[in-house]
Amino acid sequence: MNKIKTMKLKLVITPLLTLVLCILILSKWTYGFKAFTVFSYALEKSQPRTKELPKIQLHNQDSIPVDIHTINKYKLINFVYLDCPFVCHKVNNQLEAIYHLMDSVNMLPEIELITISFDIENDNIRKIKNYRSHFEDIEGWDFAIPTNTNQKDFNIFLNEIGVWINKSSINGIINHSSNLYLISPKNKIMELFDPNRENYQAIFIKIQQCLSNQKTTFL
């Protein structure tokens, strides 16, 4: 009888322990059930909000050095690569729509837009200048490429702010997250927006709110 009870107890306890173990492992892998994709995992791992944007050297489409940290404005930054088959162009179309909304309410003197290529190996000044030419009437929006760095060091920069990238060894396509980063004049990461999940009107409204709240804080 005791053996039967012991066997029944084992039949109950073993799956329960297995379930608890699985939950603990899943919790660790998902940062407490907050990250269920590689994109959100990269963000949770880096916890970029309120973090200072790391320094990076850039040149824009006109070969002019761009130092983000000396731009005394809000900055809206995104990362793309020019051979992207789809998502990058979709994000920049969203960003162009946001740009024109900001222009319509005279926000552009307060904010600078910067699109940074993370394909150091294949993108160059000529390519980004040509790509920028597809966007009309966009003063105050730089398309830039990292300079004086290698891909390994640039990947460290991207990892620090939660940009996930993975280059396919088969076709060379770079899979990546596509967040927009709102940076304060003091170069703190204020907010992130996902143009794949939110439309440009919603993002624009949130940007307005962020800037309004920031100004109110320092009154």
Secondary structure, DSSP 4 states (H G I P E B T S, - for coil): -HHHHHHHHHHHHHHHHHHHHHHHHHHHHTTTTT--SHHHHHHHHH--TTPBPPP--EEETTS-EE-GGG--SEEEEEEE-TT-SSHHHHHHHHHHHHHHHHHHTT-GGGEEEEEEE--TTT--HHHHHHHHTTS-S-TTEEEEEE-S--HHHHHHHHHHTT--EEE-TTT--EEE---EEEE-TT-BEEEEE-TTTS-HHHHHHHHHHHHHHHHHHT-
